[in-house]
Amino acid sequence: MPNVDDDAVSTVEAYHRAWTSGDIDRALTYVSDDAFCSAPDNSVNTKGDWREYLARFVPMLTGAPEHTRMTDGNRVALWYFPQTQVTTTTLASELFTVHDGQIVEIRLAFDRLGYIPQEPQPA
């Protein structure tokens, strides 16, 4: 019998590797057409919304080292540092639900203020 944890992790790893390397189209092949997607922006709910959300963010990405992950059956939680010109230390977390090799739910959380350029401080 296949291990559900391994299948879910493999799917999430492939998805994450694709979008963080800039290949949004490939990443979305791992996402179900009727997936529910949730980001700090309340207008992100569908796979189409997710595509647009990634398309705005990915060009700014300079790296995305993983911090840690946890699995529970068909759910995978991934913590990583999406790095941009503004930050290399703002932590992001995503909780994925995977069914039949497809991501059916993505819940993203991160500190939006970490991506706002700091105002120069007077000397």
C-alpha positions in Angstrom: 0.0 0.0 0.0 1.4 3.4 -0.9 2.3 5.8 1.9 -0.1 8.8 1.8 2.5 11.0 3.5 5.1 10.3 0.9 2.7 11.0 -2.0 1.5 14.2 -0.5 5.1 15.4 0.2 6.2 14.5 -3.3 3.4 16.5 -4.8 4.0 19.5 -2.6 7.8 19.4 -3.2 7.3 19.3 -7.0 4.8 22.2 -6.8 7.1 24.3 -4.6 10.2 23.6 -6.6 8.4 24.6 -9.8 7.0 28.0 -8.7 10.1 29.0 -6.7 12.2 28.4 -9.9 9.8 30.6 -11.8 7.8 28.0 -13.6 4.3 28.9 -12.6 2.6 26.9 -15.4 4.4 23.7 -14.2 3.6 24.4 -10.6 -0.1 24.7 -11.3 -0.2 21.3 -13.0 0.0 20.0 -9.4 -3.0 22.1 -8.3 -6.6 20.8 -8.9 -8.7 22.9 -11.2 -11.3 23.3 -8.3 -8.7 23.9 -5.6 -9.4 26.4 -2.8 -6.6 28.9 -2.4 -6.2 31.3 0.5 -3.6 34.1 0.8 -3.5 37.2 2.9 -5.1 39.0 0.0 -8.9 38.1 0.4 -9.5 38.1 -3.3 -7.4 34.9 -3.8 -9.7 31.9 -3.7 -9.4 29.9 -7.0 -6.7 28.4 -9.1 -7.0 31.3 -11.5 -6.6 33.8 -8.6 -3.6 31.8 -7.4 -2.0 32.0 -10.9 -2.3 35.8 -10.9 -1.0 36.0 -7.3 2.1 34.0 -8.1 2.6 35.9 -11.4 2.9 39.1 -9.4 5.2 37.7 -6.8 7.5 35.3 -8.6 9.4 38.0 -10.6 10.5 39.5 -7.2 11.7 36.2 -5.8 15.5 35.8 -5.4 15.4 32.6 -3.3 13.1 30.4 -1.1 15.1 28.3 1.3 13.0 25.8 3.2 12.9 26.1 7.0 10.9 23.0 7.9 7.9 20.9 7.1 5.4 18.7 8.8 3.1 16.0 7.4 -0.2 14.5 8.6 -1.6 12.0 6.0 -2.7 14.1 3.0 -1.8 17.4 4.6 1.7 19.0 4.4 2.8 22.2 6.1 5.8 23.9 4.6 7.7 26.9 6.2 10.2 28.7 4.1 11.9 32.1 3.6 10.7 33.7 0.3 13.5 36.1 -0.4 13.3 39.3 -2.3 15.3 42.6 -2.6 13.5 43.7 0.5 13.8 40.7 2.8 15.7 37.4 3.3 14.2 36.6 6.7 10.4 36.9 6.4 9.0 33.5 7.2 6.1 32.2 5.1 4.0 29.1 5.8 1.7 27.1 3.5 -0.7 24.3 4.5 -1.5 22.0 1.6 -4.2 19.3 1.3 -3.5 16.7 -1.4 -5.9 14.2 -2.9 -5.0 11.7 -5.7 -1.7 13.5 -6.5 -3.3 17.0 -6.8 -3.2 19.9 -4.4 -6.9 20.7 -3.5 -6.3 23.3 -0.9 -3.5 25.9 -0.3 -3.5 28.2 2.8 -0.7 30.7 2.7 0.3 32.9 5.7 3.1 35.4 6.0 4.0 38.8 7.4 3.0 41.3 4.7 4.9 44.1 6.4 8.1 42.2 6.0 7.9 42.9 2.2 7.6 46.7 2.6 10.9 48.5 2.1 12.2 50.1 5.4 12.2 53.8 5.6 15.7 55.2 6.0 16.4 56.1 9.7 18.0 59.5 10.5 21.6 59.2 11.7 
